[in-house]
Amino acid sequence: MVDRQLVERILGTLNTFIGQLHAATWVGALLAQNAEDPDHQHAVKYGMQTNEAVIVLTIRKFQDIWRWHIEGTVRAGSPAHAAAEWILREAEARKLRETANQLVAHFGPHRGAWPLSEAEILALIQSNGWQTGQEMLLWGRKAMQRLILLRDAIRAADANSTARNSSGLTA
């Protein structure tokens, strides 16, 4: 049986990640609807960059806690485990750790680097396999859906374990 407090923390953290991805993709869709409005072009541009940063940072955090805290709560080979593995493979293939460092945590690829230019930010996003920020938002939505699957599976397994334990059965 997995420690109850750990499960509660995992569920809370996954809810946070899901909420962050939902907000980033939803707000990004709203921003994209106003992309041609000259009164809001500045907000759209930087809002999209902010949403992209939220997506890469959220997935970067998921990478950090998966192996140490979450992986043991789901059965290998299960749909929930496969969902998490998809996120991890995608994050690795798209070099999201480096992207998070350059887009969110630091100004560039090394200490003392200048802040990335607009062209460099777009090139960084494109090097990850997306042609536009909107494609990245769609990918963020796919990652969010997989986190929901993972969260719900952990919640269901915990509820089943709690029910068995309260009925006197062992897990």
N, C-alpha and C positions, 0 to 999 in steps of 0.2 A: 504494500500500500504506500502511496506517495504521501508525504507529510501534508496535512491539511493547510497549514499556513503557506507552504510553498505553492500549492495549487491556487490558493486565493491570490497570491502575488502574481503568479503567471497569468491568471485570468484577467487581473487588473491591468497588467502590462500589455497583454494582447488587446484589451479593450482600448487602451491608450493608442497603441499603434494603429488599430482599425480606425479610430476616430481621427487621428492625424492624417491618414491616407484618404479617408472619406472627405475630410475638410479640404485637403489640398486638391483632390480631383474635382470636387464639386465647385469650389471657388474658381479653380482653373477653367472649368466649363463656362462659368458665368463671365469670367474675364474674356475668354475667347469670343463670346457673343458680342463684346464691345470693342473688339480689336480694331475696327475701322473708324470708330468714333474719335475724331480729333481731340475732343475734350478729355478723353480718358486714355489716350495712347501711352502716356507716361506711367499711369497706374497699371495698365494692362501689362506692359513690358516688365516692370519690376515685380508686379504681383505674380506673374508667371515664373519669374526667376525664384521668387520666394517659395512658391508651390513645388517647383522642381527640387529645391534644396530640402524641403520637408520630406519629400518622397525618398531621396537618397539617404538622408540622415535616419529616417525611420527604419529603412531596410538595413542600414548599417548597424543600428542598435539591435535589430532582430538577429543579425549574424552573431553579434556578441553574446547574446543570452541563449541562443538555441542549444548549443552543445553543453553548456554548463548547467542550465536550469530546465529547459523545456523538453529536450529530446527524450529523456527518460520517462516522460509522462504519456507518451504515445507509442503504440506498438509499431515496430518496424514493419514496413510493407502495407500498413493501413493507408486508407485514403488521406487521413490527416498527416501522416508522416510523408507521404508522397507530395502533398501540397507544400509542406515546409521545405522539402528537398528541392522542389521546383524553384522556390524563392531563392534558396541558397545557390543553386546552379546558375540561375539568371544573374544574381548579384555578382558572382564570381566572373561569369562570362562578360558582363557589362562593366566590370571593374568599378563597382559602386563604392568600394572602400576608398580608392584613390579619388573618385569623383567627389565623395563627401568631404574628403580632406581639402580638395581644391575649391569646391563650390561653397562649402559651409564653414569649415573649421579654420582654414588658412586662406591666404591670398593666392597662392600658387603652389607649384609642385615642390618647392624647397624654401627653406628659411630665407627671408630677405627678398623673396620674389615680389614683383609688382602685382597689384590686383589684376585679375584676368580682364582682358578687353571683351567687348561684346562678341567680337569674332571668335575669340578664344573660348568663351563660354559656349557658343554654338558649336564650335569644333569639338569641345569636350563632350557635349550631349550627343553629337553625331558619332563620336568615337565609341559610344556605348550602344550603338545600333539604332538610335532614334534619329529621324531626320528633322523632327520638330519637337518643341515642348509639348504640343498636343499629343503626339505619339507617346511621349513619356507619361503624360497624365493617364492615357488609356492603359499603359503598362502598370501604373500605380494602382489602377482600379482592379486589374487582374491579381496583383499581389494582395490587395485588401481582401478580395473574395477568398483567396486561399488562407489568409489569416483567420477569417471568419470560420471557415471549415475546421481549421486547427483548434480554435477556441471552443467551438461547439462540441467537438469530439472530446476535448479535455473535460469540459463541463459535464457532458453525458457520462463519461467514465467515472468521474468523481461522484456524481449523483448515484450511479449504480453501486459504487464501492461503499458509499455512505449508507445506502439502503440495505446492502448485505450485512454490513457491520451492525447496524441498529436492529436487525432481525436476529442477531446472534450467529449468523453465518460468518465464516472467515473468508477473506478475500483470496 
